[in-house]
Amino acid sequence: MAPITYAKITSKNLPPSVSKNAPMAPKCPVRLEISETKLKIQYKPGKENSCGVVFEREYVEHRITREIESFSISDHHEDLQHVAAVFRCAMKMVWADSQSFLTGSFAAGVDIERSDLDFVVNVPSLKEGNPFQQLMEMKKELRKFNNIFEKVFVQKGHVPVLKLTDRDRKVSIDVSMDNGTSKRNTKLLSLYGQVDARFPLLCKAMKAWASKVGVEGAKRARLNSFSLCLMLIQYLQMQKVLPNLQEIFPELNGEFLVENDNYEEKDLKEKIIKEGKFKLDENKSSLAALFLGFLKYYADFDFKKYWISVRNGRIMEKRWDEEGKPLDGMPDKNRYIVVEDPFLKVPRNCAGTVRQTDYVEKIQFEFQQEYDRILKNRTIFNMGPCNWSRILTKNGKKRDLQRQIELKAYWRTIVDDIPWGTTSEPSNEYMRSPPEDFWNLGMKKEKKYAKVTEWPELQATARDYDLIDNYID
């Protein structure tokens, strides 16, 4: 008998034959009901710290710490070292007896990407005239190196400064005549950096933030860089991260002599341990906790009642005698923010450039706003790209420019070998967009950074005229 085909079944409506040996179909499982239970991820909270900063998630503290550590990437140090050597060489060529001492943030190890070079020079052969006249003579001679330096001029002020810029690497140089103040300030910052490696990293992060939001800027009646560094030192002294070096080593008090610009002190930690007045590494707080604690501390600081003294290792209460003269070594200009100069015998306020109440309020507002912004966004790079992105972009532009120079040089070598009348065009690689357009394409719209709010209007009183720059071209 012929087998039943599919066509016969469909035409005659016959049921298909079923094999007797076919396995039994499995029973349907019990119907599953979807549960409304949601999966919750348990984040590990941050560790307790002495700064009073609470991190709801441990990874946030770790991330901010890593971001602060990224300031140790010194991609600009090569340029600064090269320009410093060029300037020293130029000085020796003109004045063989000259001595150039490197000072400032780069020498102290607290420099950031935009930091310039600061020099204090001593030229015995330039005996005639005051420091301003001597700098004018130096300007005249250094302008002859027009293939090396540009924008050479003298800035008048309480301390006149010769300013110039390296033509090749675009590094600014500030030169002042020999004075011990700059060298002592640099020495102090360098010593504190040698005591605890967290200090220079915190200082760099703080300076990068302060310059972007406008807290730093003595010329605009705000805080100068050294005042901010002293404020950070005082906070770390309070947290028992840093000792009071001037109490442990009395020779650091007063206007002591700094003979050279090698600010490293051998066996500094061993000497501190031997004195027995401070226990090193007692505070184990992370960089994130210390940085946020610093911001919150000065956001709530009562500048009307207290002033800051690194020399004493603590904050001091503002007090006056019956005649209105300041007590306890407080400087004369003490109405607003007071940060004592740690060396001068005659008290001086390093933060004396702040001369308006609304500027004090604005400075504290920026401290508080940055504190809130970091905890909300979980990053310290709220005002611009992170260090890693900045370095990647910088190196990419540098490599692309170098590649274009190489291609132009290569094209010049082969152009002479092309037969006369032959149309020749550069390769597609040579014709691509300029590096600036390539690296900026779409990057500005990738992330919206916080904007700096406007500062109060600066009142031009008679005492503020010394803040205005006077340039002698």
C-alpha positions as CSV (number, residue, x, y, z in Angstrom):
1,M,0.0,0.0,0.0
2,A,1.3,3.4,-1.0
3,P,2.1,5.7,1.9
4,I,-0.4,8.6,2.6
5,T,1.0,11.8,1.3
6,Y,0.5,15.3,2.6
7,A,-1.5,16.2,-0.5
8,K,-4.0,13.3,0.1
9,I,-4.5,14.3,3.7
10,T,-5.2,18.0,2.9
11,S,-7.6,17.0,0.0
12,K,-9.6,14.4,1.9
13,N,-9.4,15.9,5.4
14,L,-7.8,12.7,6.7
15,P,-6.0,12.7,10.1
16,P,-2.3,12.0,9.8
17,S,-1.0,8.7,10.9
18,V,0.7,8.7,14.3
19,S,3.6,6.5,15.0
20,K,3.0,4.1,17.9
21,N,6.6,4.4,18.9
22,A,6.6,8.2,19.3
23,P,7.7,9.4,22.7
24,M,5.3,11.1,25.0
25,A,5.4,14.9,25.0
26,P,6.6,16.4,28.2
27,K,4.1,18.1,30.5
28,C,4.1,21.8,30.6
29,P,5.8,23.2,33.6
30,V,4.1,25.3,36.2
31,R,3.4,28.8,35.0
32,L,6.0,31.2,36.3
33,E,4.9,34.5,37.8
34,I,7.1,37.6,37.5
35,S,8.2,38.9,40.9
36,E,8.2,42.6,41.6
37,T,11.3,42.3,43.7
38,K,14.1,44.7,42.5
39,L,17.8,44.0,42.7
40,K,19.7,46.4,45.0
41,I,23.4,46.9,44.7
42,Q,25.0,47.4,48.1
43,Y,27.9,49.9,47.8
44,K,30.6,49.8,50.4
45,P,30.6,53.1,52.3
46,G,33.8,55.2,52.6
47,K,36.1,54.9,55.6
48,E,35.9,57.2,58.5
49,N,38.3,60.1,58.6
50,S,39.4,62.9,60.8
51,C,38.2,65.6,58.4
52,G,34.5,65.0,59.0
53,V,33.8,64.2,55.3
54,V,31.3,61.4,54.7
55,F,31.6,59.4,51.5
56,E,28.5,57.3,50.9
57,R,30.4,55.1,48.5
58,E,34.0,54.0,48.9
59,Y,34.7,54.0,45.2
60,V,33.9,57.8,45.1
61,E,36.7,58.4,47.7
62,H,39.1,56.2,45.7
63,R,38.2,58.0,42.4
64,I,38.8,61.5,43.8
65,T,42.0,60.4,45.4
66,R,43.2,59.1,42.0
67,E,42.3,62.3,40.4
68,I,44.3,64.3,42.9
69,E,47.2,61.9,42.4
70,S,47.1,62.7,38.6
71,F,48.6,66.1,39.3
72,S,51.9,64.3,39.9
73,I,52.1,63.8,36.1
74,S,54.7,66.4,35.3
75,D,54.4,66.5,31.5
76,H,55.4,70.2,31.5
77,H,58.6,69.8,33.6
78,E,60.8,69.2,30.6
79,D,59.8,72.6,29.1
80,L,60.4,74.4,32.4
81,Q,63.8,72.8,33.0
82,H,64.9,73.6,29.4
83,V,63.8,77.2,29.6
84,A,65.5,77.6,33.0
85,A,68.8,76.4,31.6
86,V,68.5,78.7,28.6
87,F,67.8,81.8,30.9
88,R,70.8,80.9,33.1
89,C,73.0,80.6,30.1
90,A,71.9,84.0,28.7
91,M,72.6,85.7,32.0
92,K,76.1,84.2,32.2
93,M,76.8,85.3,28.6
94,V,76.0,88.9,29.5
95,W,77.1,89.1,33.2
96,A,79.7,86.4,34.1
97,D,79.4,87.1,37.8
98,S,75.6,86.7,37.8
99,Q,73.8,84.2,40.1
100,S,70.3,83.0,39.2
101,F,68.3,81.4,41.9
102,L,65.2,79.4,40.9
103,T,62.2,80.2,43.3
104,G,58.4,79.8,43.2
105,S,56.1,76.9,42.7
106,F,58.3,74.9,40.3
107,A,61.3,75.0,42.6
108,A,59.0,74.2,45.6
109,G,57.4,71.2,43.8
110,V,53.9,72.6,43.9
111,D,53.6,73.7,40.3
112,I,50.7,73.1,37.9
113,E,50.5,73.1,34.1
114,R,50.2,76.8,33.8
115,S,53.0,77.6,36.2
116,D,55.8,79.9,35.0
117,L,59.4,80.3,36.1
118,D,60.5,82.6,38.9
119,F,64.1,83.7,39.3
120,V,65.9,85.8,41.9
121,V,69.1,87.2,40.4
122,N,72.2,88.7,42.0
123,V,74.5,90.6,39.6
124,P,77.4,92.3,41.5
125,S,78.6,94.1,38.4
126,L,75.2,96.0,38.4
127,K,75.9,98.1,41.5
128,E,74.5,101.4,40.4
129,G,70.9,102.3,40.8
130,N,67.9,100.7,42.6
131,P,66.4,97.3,41.7
132,F,64.1,98.9,39.2
133,Q,66.9,100.6,37.4
134,Q,69.0,97.4,37.4
135,L,66.1,95.5,35.9
136,M,65.7,98.1,33.2
137,E,69.4,97.6,32.3
138,M,68.8,93.8,32.2
139,K,65.8,94.3,30.0
140,K,68.0,96.3,27.5
141,E,70.6,93.5,27.3
142,L,68.1,90.5,27.2
143,R,66.2,92.1,24.4
144,K,69.2,91.5,22.2
145,F,68.4,87.8,22.5
146,N,65.3,88.4,20.3
147,N,65.5,84.9,18.8
148,I,65.1,83.4,22.2
149,F,63.0,85.7,24.3
150,E,60.0,87.9,23.5
151,K,57.6,90.3,25.4
152,V,60.5,91.6,27.5
153,F,59.3,94.4,29.8
154,V,59.5,95.6,33.5
155,Q,56.5,95.7,35.7
156,K,56.6,98.4,38.4
157,G,55.4,97.7,41.9
158,H,56.5,97.3,45.5
159,V,58.9,94.7,44.1
160,P,59.7,95.4,40.4
161,V,59.7,92.4,38.2
162,L,61.3,91.8,34.8
163,K,59.0,89.7,32.6
164,L,59.9,87.8,29.5
165,T,58.7,84.8,27.5
166,D,60.6,82.0,25.9
167,R,59.9,82.3,22.2
168,D,60.0,78.6,21.4
169,R,58.2,76.9,24.3
170,K,56.0,79.9,25.4
171,V,57.1,79.7,29.0
172,S,56.8,82.9,31.0
173,I,59.7,84.0,33.2
174,D,59.5,86.5,36.2
175,V,62.8,88.0,37.4
176,S,63.4,90.1,40.5
177,M,66.6,91.3,42.0
178,D,68.1,89.4,44.9
179,N,65.8,89.3,47.9
180,G,65.7,86.6,50.6
181,T,61.9,86.6,50.9
182,S,61.2,84.5,47.8
183,K,63.9,82.0,48.6
184,R,62.7,81.6,52.2
185,N,59.1,81.1,51.0
186,T,60.2,78.5,48.5
187,K,62.3,76.8,51.1
188,L,59.4,76.5,53.5
189,L,57.0,75.0,51.0
190,S,59.7,72.6,49.8
191,L,60.4,71.4,53.4
192,Y,56.7,70.7,54.1
193,G,56.5,68.8,50.9
194,Q,59.4,66.6,52.0
195,V,57.6,65.8,55.3
196,D,54.5,64.4,53.7
197,A,54.0,63.7,50.0
198,R,50.3,64.5,50.3
199,F,51.0,68.2,50.7
200,P,52.4,69.0,47.2
201,L,49.6,67.0,45.6
202,L,46.9,68.7,47.6
203,C,48.6,72.1,46.9
204,K,48.6,71.4,43.1
205,A,44.9,70.4,43.1
206,M,44.0,73.4,45.2
207,K,45.9,75.9,43.0
208,A,44.4,74.4,39.8
209,W,40.9,74.9,41.2
210,A,41.6,78.3,42.7
211,S,42.9,79.7,39.4
212,K,39.9,78.5,37.4
213,V,37.2,79.9,39.7
214,G,39.1,83.1,40.4
215,V,39.9,82.7,44.1
216,E,43.6,83.1,43.2
217,G,44.6,86.5,41.7
218,A,46.4,89.1,43.8
219,K,46.2,91.6,40.9
220,R,42.4,91.5,41.1
221,A,42.3,92.0,44.9
222,R,42.0,88.2,45.6
223,L,44.3,85.7,47.3
224,N,47.8,85.1,46.1
225,S,49.3,81.7,45.6
226,F,51.5,81.8,48.7
227,S,48.6,82.7,50.9
228,L,46.6,79.7,49.7
229,C,49.5,77.4,50.3
230,L,49.9,78.8,53.9
231,M,46.1,78.2,54.5
232,L,46.5,74.6,53.3
233,I,49.6,74.1,55.6
234,Q,47.6,75.5,58.6
235,Y,44.7,73.1,57.9
236,L,47.1,70.1,57.6
237,Q,48.8,71.2,60.9
238,M,45.4,71.1,62.6
239,Q,44.8,67.6,61.1
240,K,48.2,66.4,62.4
241,V,49.4,65.7,58.9
242,L,52.2,68.3,59.0
243,P,54.2,69.5,62.0
244,N,55.1,73.1,62.9
245,L,58.6,73.1,61.4
246,Q,59.4,76.5,62.8
247,E,58.8,75.2,66.3
248,I,60.9,72.1,65.8
249,F,63.7,73.9,64.0
250,P,64.1,77.5,65.5
251,E,66.7,78.3,62.8
252,L,63.8,78.6,60.3
253,N,62.5,81.6,62.1
254,G,63.3,85.2,61.1
255,E,65.0,86.3,57.9
256,F,67.5,83.5,57.6
257,L,69.9,83.2,54.7
258,V,69.2,80.7,51.8
259,E,72.5,80.2,50.0
260,N,71.4,78.3,46.9
261,D,68.3,77.0,45.2
262,N,68.8,73.4,46.3
263,Y,66.0,73.3,48.7
264,E,66.1,69.6,49.6
265,E,67.0,68.8,53.2
266,K,68.7,65.5,53.8
267,D,67.3,63.3,56.6
268,L,64.5,65.7,57.4
269,K,62.1,63.1,58.7
270,E,64.8,61.5,60.8
271,K,65.5,64.9,62.4
272,I,61.8,65.4,63.2
273,I,61.6,61.9,64.8
274,K,64.7,62.6,66.8
275,E,63.2,65.8,68.2
276,G,60.2,63.8,69.4
277,K,57.8,66.7,69.1
278,F,55.7,65.3,66.2
279,K,54.5,61.8,65.2
280,L,54.8,61.3,61.5
281,D,52.1,59.5,59.5
282,E,49.6,59.6,62.4
283,N,46.8,60.8,60.2
284,K,46.0,58.2,57.5
285,S,43.2,60.2,55.8
286,S,43.0,59.9,52.1
287,L,43.8,62.8,49.7
288,A,40.1,63.0,48.9
289,A,39.1,63.4,52.5
290,L,41.8,66.0,53.2
291,F,40.9,68.0,50.1
292,L,37.2,68.2,50.8
293,G,37.9,68.8,54.5
294,F,40.1,71.8,53.5
295,L,37.3,73.2,51.3
296,K,34.7,72.8,54.0
297,Y,37.0,74.2,56.8
298,Y,37.5,77.5,55.0
299,A,34.0,77.7,53.7
300,D,32.9,77.9,57.4
301,F,35.9,79.8,58.7
302,D,35.2,82.9,60.8
303,F,37.7,85.4,59.3
304,K,36.2,88.2,61.4
305,K,37.2,86.5,64.6
306,Y,40.3,84.5,63.7
307,W,43.6,84.8,61.7
308,I,45.9,82.2,60.4
309,S,49.5,81.7,61.7
310,V,51.6,78.9,60.3
311,R,54.5,80.0,62.5
312,N,52.4,79.3,65.6
313,G,50.9,76.2,64.1
314,R,47.3,77.2,64.8
315,I,44.6,79.9,64.3
316,M,44.7,82.9,66.5
317,E,41.9,85.1,67.8
318,K,42.0,88.7,66.6
319,R,42.7,91.0,69.6
320,W,43.6,94.7,70.0
321,D,44.7,96.7,73.0
322,E,42.9,99.8,74.3
323,E,44.6,102.0,71.7
324,G,43.5,99.7,68.9
325,K,46.9,98.3,68.2
326,P,47.0,94.5,67.2
327,L,48.2,92.0,69.8
328,D,49.9,88.6,69.6
329,G,51.8,89.5,66.5
330,M,48.8,90.1,64.3
331,P,49.6,92.2,61.2
332,D,48.2,95.8,60.9
333,K,46.0,95.1,57.9
334,N,43.7,92.8,59.7
335,R,40.1,93.8,58.7
336,Y,39.5,91.0,56.3
337,I,41.4,87.7,55.7
338,V,44.7,87.6,57.7
339,V,47.4,85.1,56.8
340,E,50.6,85.9,58.6
341,D,54.0,86.0,56.8
342,P,55.9,83.2,58.6
343,F,59.3,84.9,58.6
344,L,59.2,88.7,58.9
345,K,59.9,90.2,62.3
346,V,57.5,93.1,61.5
347,P,54.1,91.3,61.0
348,R,52.8,91.3,57.5
349,N,49.5,90.0,56.1
350,C,50.1,87.9,53.0
351,A,46.4,88.0,52.2
352,G,46.3,91.8,52.4
353,T,45.3,92.1,48.8
354,V,41.7,91.1,49.8
355,R,40.1,94.5,50.8
356,Q,36.4,94.1,50.4
357,T,33.8,92.3,52.5
358,D,31.9,91.0,49.5
359,Y,35.2,89.5,48.2
360,V,35.6,87.6,51.4
361,E,32.1,86.3,51.1
362,K,32.6,85.4,47.5
363,I,35.8,83.5,48.3
364,Q,34.0,81.5,51.0
365,F,31.1,80.9,48.6
366,E,33.5,79.3,46.0
367,F,35.0,77.1,48.7
368,Q,31.5,75.8,49.7
369,Q,30.3,75.5,46.1
370,E,33.3,73.4,45.1
371,Y,32.7,71.2,48.2
372,D,29.1,70.6,47.2
373,R,30.0,70.2,43.5
374,I,32.6,67.4,44.2
375,L,30.2,65.4,46.3
376,K,27.4,65.7,43.8
377,N,29.4,65.0,40.6
378,R,31.9,62.7,42.3
379,T,34.9,64.3,40.6
380,I,37.2,67.3,41.2
381,F,37.3,68.1,37.4
382,N,34.1,70.1,37.3
383,M,35.6,73.2,35.6
384,G,37.4,71.5,32.8
385,P,38.8,68.2,31.4
386,C,40.7,65.9,33.6
387,N,44.5,65.7,33.5
388,W,44.6,62.5,31.5
389,S,42.4,63.9,28.8
390,R,44.4,67.2,28.8
391,I,47.7,65.3,28.4
392,L,46.3,63.1,25.7
393,T,45.0,66.0,23.7
394,K,48.3,68.0,24.2
395,N,50.4,65.0,23.1
396,G,48.1,64.3,20.1
397,K,48.4,67.9,18.9
398,K,52.1,67.9,19.3
399,R,52.5,64.6,17.4
400,D,50.2,65.8,14.6
401,L,52.2,69.0,14.2
402,Q,55.4,67.1,14.1
403,R,53.9,64.8,11.5
404,Q,52.9,67.7,9.3
405,I,56.5,69.1,9.5
406,E,57.9,65.8,8.5
407,L,55.5,65.5,5.5
408,K,56.4,69.0,4.4
409,A,60.1,68.2,4.6
410,Y,59.5,64.9,2.7
411,W,57.5,66.7,0.0
412,R,60.3,69.2,-0.6
413,T,62.8,66.4,-1.2
414,I,60.8,64.7,-3.9
415,V,59.4,67.8,-5.6
416,D,62.7,68.3,-7.5
417,D,62.4,64.7,-9.0
418,I,59.0,65.3,-10.5
419,P,59.1,65.7,-14.3
420,W,58.3,69.2,-15.6
421,G,54.6,69.7,-16.4
422,T,53.5,66.8,-14.2
423,T,50.6,67.5,-11.9
424,S,51.4,66.4,-8.4
425,E,49.3,66.6,-5.3
426,P,50.2,65.7,-1.7
427,S,48.9,62.5,-0.2
428,N,45.6,62.4,1.7
429,E,47.5,62.1,5.0
430,Y,49.2,65.4,4.2
431,M,45.8,67.1,3.3
432,R,43.9,66.2,6.4
433,S,42.5,68.9,8.8
434,P,44.9,70.9,11.0
435,P,45.6,69.3,14.4
436,E,43.7,72.1,16.2
437,D,40.5,71.3,14.2
438,F,41.0,67.6,14.5
439,W,41.5,67.5,18.3
440,N,38.8,70.0,19.1
441,L,36.2,68.3,16.9
442,G,33.2,67.6,19.1
443,M,35.2,67.6,22.3
444,K,33.8,70.9,23.6
445,K,30.2,69.6,23.4
446,E,31.0,66.3,24.9
447,K,30.6,67.5,28.5
448,K,29.2,70.6,30.0
449,Y,31.5,72.0,32.7
450,A,30.4,74.3,35.5
451,K,30.6,78.0,34.8
452,V,32.3,80.6,37.0
453,T,29.9,83.0,38.5
454,E,30.7,86.7,38.3
455,W,32.7,88.4,41.0
456,P,31.6,91.6,42.8
457,E,32.7,94.9,41.3
458,L,36.2,96.0,42.5
459,Q,36.1,99.3,44.3
460,A,38.9,101.5,43.1
461,T,39.9,103.2,46.3
462,A,43.1,105.1,46.9
463,R,44.6,102.0,48.6
464,D,43.9,99.8,45.6
465,Y,46.1,101.6,43.1
466,D,49.1,99.5,44.0
467,L,47.1,96.5,42.6
468,I,47.1,98.0,39.1
469,D,49.9,96.9,36.9
470,N,52.3,99.5,35.6
471,Y,54.4,98.2,32.6
472,I,57.5,99.9,31.4
473,D,58.0,98.8,27.8
